Amino acid sequence: MILYEKLDKDCCTVSFEAKKKDDALHEIVKLLKKAPQLKDIPSKVIYDALKAREDLGSTGLGGGIAIPHAKIDRIDDFILALAVSKKGVSFDALDNRKVHIFFALVGPKNSPNEHLKMLSAISRILRDEDIKNELLASKSAESLYETLVMSCRESSRKELPKEKKKLLMIILYEQKFLEDIMELFLELGVKGSTVIDSQGMGGILTKVPLFADFINFLGENKNYSKTIFAIIGESELHTIIRGVEDILGDLDKRGGASIIALDIHFAKGTMEYM
């Protein structure tokens, strides 16, 4: 996936002036509208799609980065916009820090797998602190674009050192948060996970007459859970934990979920879906 092929130079800026989230979305729409593919798409359609996605949870990933994105009708290709804000924008990021780099993406509704690949590619590029710093140091839209092009080319050539892997397990009793966690994984570039049905000890005890009152007065058993497995890089662990706690709250102060990470001594195969 070659990102810069989807980015028009006119859709780049180092003069992003928005201070608040909604203003930032409007500025991003103006940037995207400079792409020829979007000239016939009303600005409101693009804004509404981006806003609807933000209403599901902020695309501010932390570390000064946000990747606003949406799927819209009447386009058949992906369009990117890249913006740098020197002062930063309050964007409800996962770490509550201001966002300085916006990498916006819109794409067709009928290409969900390609959409996920694009998000993953953007996330991988922006994990590199050297690339982030070069983007922030760009003095013009043209230099911003050229920095991205060179970074993409260099990234494709560079062989990254093998990072120690962890087996991440999240046991989740409040299943209403499962989709939020899956979306967090996508945004952080976790490209594969497995979710299984699991059961706590309370679920076993409810089958014993003596402990039948483990079932609440509505007759709903709360002792069933989902267990999420994913293989992640060691450096990703704390970012994922922060993201999960942003969704669920401090895991040391509440029940209903836990996170376990184990060193992997051997693994063969992959859980990646793309």
C-alpha positions in Angstrom: 0.0 0.0 0.0 1.8 3.2 -1.2 0.3 6.0 0.8 1.6 8.9 -1.2 -0.1 7.8 -4.3 -3.4 8.6 -2.6 -2.2 12.0 -1.4 -2.5 15.1 -3.6 0.1 17.9 -2.9 -2.8 20.4 -2.7 -4.2 18.4 0.2 -1.2 19.1 2.4 -0.7 22.0 4.7 1.7 23.2 7.5 -0.6 26.1 8.4 -3.4 24.3 10.2 -5.1 27.0 12.3 -7.9 25.2 14.1 -7.9 25.1 17.8 -10.9 22.9 18.6 -12.0 19.6 17.3 -15.0 20.7 15.3 -13.0 23.5 13.6 -10.4 21.0 12.8 -12.9 18.7 11.0 -14.1 21.6 8.9 -10.5 22.5 7.9 -9.8 18.8 7.1 -12.9 18.9 4.8 -11.5 21.9 3.0 -8.2 20.2 2.4 -9.9 17.0 1.2 -12.1 19.0 -1.2 -9.0 20.1 -3.1 -8.7 16.5 -4.4 -10.2 16.3 -7.9 -12.1 13.1 -6.9 -14.1 15.0 -4.3 -15.0 18.1 -6.3 -18.6 16.8 -6.8 -19.1 15.6 -3.3 -20.7 18.3 -1.0 -18.6 19.4 1.9 -21.4 18.6 4.3 -21.4 15.0 3.2 -17.7 14.7 4.0 -18.0 16.5 7.3 -21.0 14.5 8.4 -19.2 11.2 7.7 -16.1 12.3 9.6 -18.2 13.7 12.5 -20.2 10.4 12.7 -16.9 8.5 13.0 -15.6 10.8 15.7 -18.9 10.4 17.6 -18.0 6.7 17.9 -14.7 7.6 19.6 -11.9 9.9 18.9 -9.4 9.1 16.2 -6.8 11.0 18.2 -4.4 8.1 18.8 -2.1 9.8 21.3 1.4 11.0 20.8 0.2 14.1 18.9 -1.4 12.1 16.0 -4.9 11.8 14.7 -6.2 9.8 11.8 -9.8 11.1 11.0 -11.4 8.8 8.5 -14.7 7.9 7.0 -16.4 5.9 4.2 -18.6 7.9 1.8 -20.8 7.2 -1.2 -20.0 8.1 -4.8 -16.3 7.7 -4.8 -14.3 4.7 -6.0 -10.8 5.5 -4.6 -9.1 6.6 -1.4 -8.2 10.2 -0.8 -5.7 11.5 1.9 -5.0 14.8 3.4 -2.0 15.6 5.6 -1.9 18.6 7.9 0.5 19.9 10.6 -0.6 22.2 13.4 2.3 23.9 15.1 0.2 25.0 18.1 -1.8 21.7 18.4 -5.5 21.0 18.5 -7.6 19.7 21.4 -9.0 16.6 19.7 -10.1 14.3 22.6 -7.0 12.2 22.0 -6.5 9.0 24.0 -3.7 10.6 26.0 -5.4 13.9 26.3 -2.5 15.7 24.5 -3.0 18.1 21.7 -2.8 16.8 18.1 -0.1 18.2 15.8 -0.3 15.8 12.9 -3.6 15.0 11.1 -3.6 12.3 8.5 -7.2 12.2 7.1 -8.6 9.4 5.0 -11.9 9.0 3.1 -12.7 6.0 0.9 -15.5 4.1 -0.8 -18.0 2.3 1.3 -17.6 -1.0 -0.6 -13.9 -1.5 0.2 -13.7 -2.1 4.0 -10.6 -4.3 3.8 -8.7 -1.7 1.8 -9.8 0.9 4.2 -8.3 -1.1 7.1 -5.1 -1.6 5.2 -4.8 2.1 4.6 -5.3 2.9 8.3 -2.8 0.3 9.3 -0.2 1.7 6.8 -0.7 5.2 8.1 -0.4 4.0 11.7 2.8 2.2 11.0 4.4 5.2 9.3 3.5 7.5 12.1 4.9 5.2 14.8 8.4 6.2 13.6 9.5 9.2 15.8 12.0 10.3 13.1 9.3 10.5 10.5 7.0 12.4 12.9 9.7 14.9 13.7 10.5 15.4 10.0 6.8 16.1 9.3 6.6 18.5 12.1 9.7 20.3 10.9 8.3 20.8 7.4 8.2 24.5 6.3 5.8 24.2 3.4 3.0 22.0 2.0 5.4 20.8 -0.7 8.1 19.8 1.7 5.5 18.1 3.9 4.5 16.0 0.8 8.1 15.3 -0.1 8.9 14.2 3.4 6.1 11.7 3.3 7.1 10.4 -0.1 10.7 9.9 1.1 9.6 8.3 4.4 7.3 5.8 2.6 10.1 4.8 0.2 12.6 4.5 3.0 10.2 2.6 5.2 9.6 0.1 2.4 13.3 -0.5 1.9 14.3 -0.5 5.6 14.5 -3.8 7.3 13.2 -3.3 10.8 14.9 -5.2 13.7 12.7 -8.0 15.1 10.9 -6.8 18.1 10.1 -9.0 21.1 6.5 -10.2 20.9 3.9 -10.5 23.6 0.7 -12.5 23.9 -1.9 -10.1 25.0 -5.1 -11.4 26.6 -8.0 -9.3 27.6 -10.8 -10.9 29.6 -13.9 -8.8 29.2 -17.1 -9.4 31.1 -18.9 -6.2 29.9 -19.3 -7.3 26.3 -20.8 -4.0 25.2 -17.2 -2.7 25.0 -15.9 -5.5 22.7 -16.4 -3.5 19.4 -14.8 -0.4 21.0 -11.7 -2.5 21.8 -11.6 -4.1 18.3 -11.7 -0.6 16.8 -8.9 0.5 19.1 -6.8 -2.4 17.8 -7.4 -1.3 14.2 -6.4 2.3 14.9 -3.3 1.2 16.7 -2.3 -1.1 13.9 -3.0 -4.5 15.7 -3.7 -6.4 12.5 -5.2 -9.6 13.9 -6.8 -11.0 17.0 -9.0 -13.9 18.1 -12.0 -13.6 20.4 -13.4 -16.6 22.2 -16.4 -17.2 24.5 -15.2 -17.8 28.1 -16.7 -18.3 31.5 -15.8 -17.2 35.0 -16.0 -19.4 38.0 -19.4 -17.9 38.8 -20.8 -19.3 35.6 -19.8 -22.8 36.8 -21.2 -22.3 40.3 -24.6 -21.3 39.0 -25.1 -24.9 37.9 -24.8 -26.0 41.6 -28.2 -25.4 43.3 -26.5 -24.0 46.4 -25.0 -21.1 44.4 -28.0 -20.6 42.0 -28.5 -17.0 43.3 -25.4 -16.0 41.3 -28.0 -15.3 38.6 -29.5 -11.9 39.1 -33.1 -11.1 39.6 -33.6 -10.6 35.8 -32.4 -14.1 35.2 -29.4 -12.9 33.3 -26.1 -14.6 34.0 -23.2 -12.1 34.3 -20.5 -14.7 34.5 -19.9 -15.2 30.8 -17.1 -13.3 29.1 -15.1 -12.7 26.0 -11.4 -13.4 25.9 -9.4 -11.5 23.3 -6.0 -12.9 22.2 -3.5 -10.8 20.1 0.2 -11.0 19.3 1.7 -7.6 19.7 5.1 -5.9 19.8 6.5 -5.2 23.3 6.6 -1.5 22.5 2.9 -1.5 21.8 1.8 -2.9 25.1 1.5 0.3 27.2 -0.2 2.2 24.4 -2.8 -0.5 24.1 -3.3 -0.6 27.9 -3.8 3.2 27.9 -6.3 2.9 25.1 -8.3 0.1 26.8 -8.4 2.0 30.0 -9.6 5.1 28.2 -12.6 2.9 27.1 -13.2 1.0 30.3 -11.7 3.1 33.1 -8.9 2.3 35.5 -8.7 -1.5 35.6 -7.2 -1.3 39.1 -10.3 0.4 40.4 -13.1 -1.6 38.7 -14.1 -5.1 38.0 -15.3 -6.7 34.8 -12.1 -6.8 32.8 -8.4 -7.7 33.1 -5.3 -7.5 30.8 -2.5 -10.1 30.8 0.6 -10.0 28.7 3.0 -13.0 28.4 6.4 -13.4 26.7 6.2 -15.5 23.6 9.0 -18.1 23.2 7.7 -19.7 20.1 5.0 -18.7 17.6 4.3 -19.9 14.0 1.6 -18.6 11.8 -0.4 -15.4 12.2 -3.8 -14.1 13.3 -3.6 -11.2 10.8 -6.7 -10.8 8.7 -5.0 -8.9 5.9 
